Amino acid sequence: MHNGDVSFWWRQRGLLPRRPSLPASTDADVCIVGAGYTGLWAAYYLKRADPGLRVVVLEAAFAGFGASGRNGGWVTAALPGSRSKYAKGPRGADGVRALEQALRDTVDEVGRVCKDEGIEAGYVKGGVLNVACSPAQAARLNARLDRDRAWGDGEDVVSYLNQDQLAQRMNVADAAGALYSPHCARVQPAKLAAGLAEAAVKAGVELFEATTVTAIAAGQVSTPFGAVRARYVLRCTEGFTGRLPGLRRKLLPMNSAMIVTEPLSDAIWDQIGWGGCELLGDEAHAYMYAQRTADGRIALGGRGIPYRYASGLDDRGAVAPATVAQLTDILHTMFPATASAGLAHAWCGVLGVPRDWCASVTLDPATGLGFAGGYSGHGVAASNLAGRTLADLVRGERSELVTLPWVGHRWQAWEPEPLRWAGVHSLYTLYRAADRLETRSGKPATSPLARVGDLISGIPH
Ligand SMILES: Cc1cc2nc3c(=O)[nH]c(=O)nc-3n(C[C@H](O)[C@H](O)[C@H](O)COP(=O)(O)OP(=O)(O)OC[C@H]3O[C@@H](n4cnc5c(N)ncnc54)[C@H](O)[C@@H]3O)c2cc1C
């Protein structure tokens, strides 16, 4: 089994020859730091809207090296954060509904661009299933459905499937029921990142790789190869943000780890079902997420080691054996038919989590400094919407997008160390213990341990 090497997705796609570094100091209209989905979408839409703009993207490694080339491939309309927190913005609850509708439209927009630009990322819009694997998970699922209905989500947004209805789509051991939403698509993440980078370059974006930005200031971005002077500077570094000077406590680099099986035999797929390419998640506190890949594997992820001291990062994505064992156990428990299937690869990456778990898209017109991120694990579709929104903000467009409640949303800083480390590790220790207790006890009530975890984290529901 491969471990690390960035991700299975990149190994399957094949790494591209590295693009050149920034050759020398230069001027641009917009300089974007980071070539993940956020930076690439922002650059792509800026150039498409105004081909006369000079847009320079600086990337420390290569386009799609970060979470964008390592994720679970859920192009999901899930809100990155809490409705009640976004509802405190000037547009109130209507603004939240507008943001949720914009995210649903974004799932289709990603598919449209893939089609128009010939990006073969295995995009299939099969929806998403959230299964309940214990009575406590079933109770949370029902509570979630009640909240969604109270916000006005109808059957077209989310519906309940009982055990039999779920079994018509997929056989998950011990699943009592599921929520189904059609607003989610599957992609091969690295193929999306690679195709998007090519589309941006084709549109005229100047993308420099192996160029680490060492400092960002109004009007100027510094690198070891020279500076880029630009009226607008957009920081699109999500989970890596803490490496930049002065930004260590801005976004917590939360780890997420994945495993992928070898292609499964037809006999195994006959037992599992899963013919509709739905994305799959559960209702555990330390939740799992999975996809059936285009070539008939299961790729499954979960939290792993949640956080490294002092916002540390593990660049190449190597996963601890204990995490591989945890994820394999989830795979075998949910799908006993996979017990004899081999694992092909394990890897991990970091996503950016703000202190209130709500994403932000911000541009200060006075300084020209902007950023987007903090999607808290829901960044694949959200980064497209954020990129389009940054493009509108830079161009001074008074579009609907720039009125959405995450625009200009402000965060508190994370606690200094060792509090940050202790807080995140206690949180996930409590959540894992709560998950074990809930499964063993078979009681429908959420474990009190999880409630303590929610209090520590302030994770919104
Ligand atoms: C394992 C995993 C699974 C996930 N699964 C899902 C999922 O299924 N669905 C979903 O919606 N979200 C998922 N996410 C989250 C999602 O992938 C991210 O939110 C999203 O990709 C963030 O994109 P980004 O462009 O903002 O950041 P990134 O993709 O992390 O890109 C940031 C880029 O900035 C570069 N960079 C950093 N510092 C510098 C610097 N100083 N100079 C120059 N460049 C720099 C990095 O090299 C990197 O390429 C997952 C994340 C992980 C890690």
The ligand as an SDF file (V2000), in Angstrom:
LIG
                    3D

 53 58  0  0  0  0  0  0  0  0999 V2000
   -8.4420   14.7780    3.0640 C   0  0  0  0  0  0  0  0  0  0  0  0
   -9.4150   15.8940    2.7630 C   0  0  0  0  0  0  0  0  0  0  0  0
  -10.7070   15.5680    2.3440 C   0  0  0  0  0  0  0  0  0  0  0  0
  -11.6090   16.5860    2.0320 C   0  0  0  0  0  0  0  0  0  0  0  0
  -12.8160   16.2510    1.4670 N   0  0  0  0  0  0  0  0  0  0  0  0
  -13.6450   17.2290    1.0230 C   0  0  0  0  0  0  0  0  0  0  0  0
  -14.7950   16.8890    0.2730 C   0  0  0  0  0  0  0  0  0  0  0  0
  -15.0240   15.7300   -0.0770 O   0  0  0  0  0  0  0  0  0  0  0  0
  -15.6370   17.9040   -0.0920 N   0  0  0  0  0  0  0  0  0  0  0  0
  -15.3950   19.1980    0.2380 C   0  0  0  0  0  0  0  0  0  0  0  0
  -16.2050   20.0570   -0.0750 O   0  0  0  0  0  0  0  0  0  0  0  0
  -14.2380   19.5510    0.8800 N   0  0  0  0  0  0  0  0  0  0  0  0
  -13.3520   18.6050    1.2440 C   0  0  0  0  0  0  0  0  0  0  0  0
  -12.1680   18.9470    1.8400 N   0  0  0  0  0  0  0  0  0  0  0  0
  -11.8310   20.3760    1.9550 C   0  0  0  0  0  0  0  0  0  0  0  0
  -11.4420   20.9640    0.6050 C   0  0  0  0  0  0  0  0  0  0  0  0
  -10.6000   20.0720   -0.0810 O   0  0  0  0  0  0  0  0  0  0  0  0
  -10.7230   22.3040    0.8090 C   0  0  0  0  0  0  0  0  0  0  0  0
  -11.5430   23.1430    1.5900 O   0  0  0  0  0  0  0  0  0  0  0  0
  -10.4390   23.0200   -0.5020 C   0  0  0  0  0  0  0  0  0  0  0  0
   -9.7630   22.1700   -1.3980 O   0  0  0  0  0  0  0  0  0  0  0  0
   -9.6000   24.2540   -0.2070 C   0  0  0  0  0  0  0  0  0  0  0  0
   -9.1070   24.7750   -1.4150 O   0  0  0  0  0  0  0  0  0  0  0  0
   -8.0890   25.9830   -1.3290 P   0  0  0  0  0  0  0  0  0  0  0  0
   -7.7100   26.3180   -2.7090 O   0  0  0  0  0  0  0  0  0  0  0  0
   -8.7020   27.0880   -0.5280 O   0  0  0  0  0  0  0  0  0  0  0  0
   -6.8660   25.4350   -0.4830 O   0  0  0  0  0  0  0  0  0  0  0  0
   -5.7490   24.3430   -0.9160 P   0  0  0  0  0  0  0  0  0  0  0  0
   -6.2570   23.3800   -1.9120 O   0  0  0  0  0  0  0  0  0  0  0  0
   -5.1830   23.7950    0.3330 O   0  0  0  0  0  0  0  0  0  0  0  0
   -4.6900   25.2150   -1.6830 O   0  0  0  0  0  0  0  0  0  0  0  0
   -3.8480   26.1270   -1.0510 C   0  0  0  0  0  0  0  0  0  0  0  0
   -2.6020   26.2310   -1.9030 C   0  0  0  0  0  0  0  0  0  0  0  0
   -1.8110   27.3110   -1.4160 O   0  0  0  0  0  0  0  0  0  0  0  0
   -0.4620   26.9370   -1.5560 C   0  0  0  0  0  0  0  0  0  0  0  0
    0.3130   27.7560   -0.6300 N   0  0  0  0  0  0  0  0  0  0  0  0
    0.2580   27.7200    0.7180 C   0  0  0  0  0  0  0  0  0  0  0  0
    1.1150   28.6180    1.2440 N   0  0  0  0  0  0  0  0  0  0  0  0
    1.7050   29.2440    0.2000 C   0  0  0  0  0  0  0  0  0  0  0  0
    2.7000   30.2510    0.0990 C   0  0  0  0  0  0  0  0  0  0  0  0
    3.2600   30.8020    1.1720 N   0  0  0  0  0  0  0  0  0  0  0  0
    3.0880   30.6480   -1.1320 N   0  0  0  0  0  0  0  0  0  0  0  0
    2.5250   30.1110   -2.2460 C   0  0  0  0  0  0  0  0  0  0  0  0
    1.5890   29.1370   -2.1910 N   0  0  0  0  0  0  0  0  0  0  0  0
    1.1910   28.7070   -0.9930 C   0  0  0  0  0  0  0  0  0  0  0  0
   -0.4420   25.4530   -1.2040 C   0  0  0  0  0  0  0  0  0  0  0  0
    0.7110   24.8050   -1.6920 O   0  0  0  0  0  0  0  0  0  0  0  0
   -1.7330   24.9800   -1.8450 C   0  0  0  0  0  0  0  0  0  0  0  0
   -1.5320   24.4780   -3.1510 O   0  0  0  0  0  0  0  0  0  0  0  0
  -11.2410   17.9660    2.1880 C   0  0  0  0  0  0  0  0  0  0  0  0
   -9.9530   18.2800    2.6310 C   0  0  0  0  0  0  0  0  0  0  0  0
   -9.0470   17.2600    2.9140 C   0  0  0  0  0  0  0  0  0  0  0  0
   -7.6600   17.6270    3.3710 C   0  0  0  0  0  0  0  0  0  0  0  0
  1  2  1  0
  2  3  1  0
  2 52  2  0
  3  4  2  0
  4  5  1  0
  4 50  1  0
  5  6  2  0
  6  7  1  0
  6 13  1  0
  7  8  2  0
  7  9  1  0
  9 10  1  0
 10 11  2  0
 10 12  1  0
 12 13  2  0
 13 14  1  0
 14 15  1  0
 14 50  1  0
 15 16  1  0
 16 17  1  0
 16 18  1  0
 18 19  1  0
 18 20  1  0
 20 21  1  0
 20 22  1  0
 22 23  1  0
 23 24  1  0
 24 25  2  0
 24 26  1  0
 24 27  1  0
 27 28  1  0
 28 29  2  0
 28 30  1  0
 28 31  1  0
 31 32  1  0
 32 33  1  0
 33 34  1  0
 33 48  1  0
 34 35  1  0
 35 36  1  0
 35 46  1  0
 36 37  1  0
 36 45  1  0
 37 38  2  0
 38 39  1  0
 39 40  1  0
 39 45  2  0
 40 41  1  0
 40 42  2  0
 42 43  1  0
 43 44  2  0
 44 45  1  0
 46 47  1  0
 46 48  1  0
 48 49  1  0
 50 51  2  0
 51 52  1  0
 52 53  1  0
M  END
$$$$
